[in-house]
Amino acid sequence: MPDASLLTSLFPDEVVTRALVRDVELPDGAGTMALITLDNGRDHTRPNTFGPAGLLALREALDAVTARAGARSPRSASPASRSSSRPAPT
């Protein structure tokens, strides 16, 4: 993959869409959800776009959320390695 600074320098006028992560506590003790919102710093009439810097921002947000989820939850294991908590059908 090319250097990030090279990619972003090719599009100096890019309106960068930022990916903002906010934790939301779910009801009934169901845990925490990471809500990622996209913001280009303009008003709601200007659509978000994804140039190189916007895609890098989204990748960084997704990588950070994935790393946090893996560190917190045993659910990050692959489905094949988890045992089912459901009783076997009779």
C-alpha positions in Angstrom: 0.0 0.0 0.0 1.4 3.5 -0.8 2.4 5.8 1.9 -0.6 7.6 3.5 1.1 11.1 3.2 1.6 10.5 -0.5 -2.0 9.6 -1.0 -3.3 12.5 0.9 -0.9 14.9 -0.9 -2.5 13.9 -4.2 -5.8 15.4 -3.1 -4.9 18.7 -1.2 -8.5 20.0 -1.6 -10.2 17.0 -0.2 -13.0 17.7 2.3 -12.0 15.1 4.8 -14.8 12.9 6.3 -13.8 12.1 9.9 -15.0 8.9 11.6 -15.9 9.7 15.2 -16.3 6.9 17.7 -18.6 7.2 20.7 -19.5 4.5 23.2 -23.2 4.0 23.9 -24.2 1.9 26.9 -26.9 -0.6 25.9 -30.0 -1.2 28.1 -30.4 -4.1 30.5 -26.6 -4.5 30.9 -26.2 -5.7 27.3 -22.8 -4.0 27.1 -21.4 -1.2 25.2 -21.8 -0.4 21.5 -19.3 1.7 19.5 -21.2 4.1 17.4 -19.2 5.5 14.5 -20.5 8.7 12.9 -19.2 10.4 9.8 -18.6 14.1 9.8 -17.1 16.3 7.1 -17.3 19.5 9.1 -19.9 21.0 6.8 -23.6 21.3 7.3 -26.1 18.4 6.7 -26.6 19.4 3.0 -23.0 18.5 2.1 -22.7 14.8 1.6 -19.8 12.9 3.1 -17.3 11.6 0.6 -14.3 9.3 0.9 -11.0 10.4 -0.6 -7.7 9.0 0.7 -7.8 10.9 4.0 -11.4 10.0 4.7 -10.8 6.3 4.0 -7.7 6.4 6.2 -9.8 8.0 9.0 -12.5 5.4 8.7 -9.9 2.6 8.7 -8.3 4.0 11.9 -11.6 4.2 13.6 -12.5 0.6 12.6 -9.1 -0.7 13.7 -9.4 1.0 17.1 -12.9 -0.4 17.7 -11.8 -3.8 16.6 -8.8 -3.8 18.9 -10.9 -2.6 21.8 -13.5 -5.3 21.2 -10.9 -8.0 21.0 -9.3 -6.9 24.3 -12.6 -6.8 26.1 -14.7 -9.7 25.0 -14.4 -13.5 24.6 -16.8 -13.1 21.7 -13.9 -12.0 19.6 -12.9 -15.7 19.2 -13.9 -17.3 16.0 -17.3 -19.0 15.9 -15.7 -22.4 15.5 -13.7 -22.0 18.7 -16.7 -21.0 20.9 -19.0 -23.5 22.4 -22.7 -23.1 22.1 -24.6 -22.1 25.2 -27.8 -23.5 23.7 -29.0 -26.9 24.8 -28.9 -29.7 22.2 -32.2 -30.3 20.4 -34.2 -33.3 21.7 
